[in-house]
């Protein structure tokens, strides 16, 4: 999954849907990761998702009112950036 995405204020259905603090695991919910990264606000927006190499570990954090989870090794990552 790579490219530009639009989220219109929706959040993923389950809590714990984002792993890491940038980069994020590639299976993280991209909308929630974008909120966490601060590239979109409560009303949503457009952002870019870029593939990145896997990491040995992902550290969770609380940013922009959203808490991500820590995770161990994962084979692929994504980064989130402003459009």
HUUR-V496773 format. One line per field, one symbol per residue. ss: DSSP state (a for helix, b for strand, c for the rest). phi: phi as a letter, one per 20 degrees, with the letter a starting at -180 (. if undefined). burial: 1 if it has 24 or more other ideal C-beta (glycine too) atoms within 12 Angstrom, else 0. A space follows every 10 residues. Layout:
BEGIN
ss = ???
phi = ???
burial = ???
END
This chain:
BEGIN
ss = ccbbbbbccc ccccccccbb cccbbcccca aaaaaaaccc bccbbbbbbb bbbbbccbcc cbbccbbcbc bccbbbbbbb bbc
phi = .bpecccdnf cffdfmecco cnfdffefff fffffgfnec dgenqdbddc fbffdfbcef adblmcdede bffbfbccdd bff
burial = 0000101000 0000001111 1111111111 1111111011 0000101111 0100100101 0000010110 1001011111 100
END
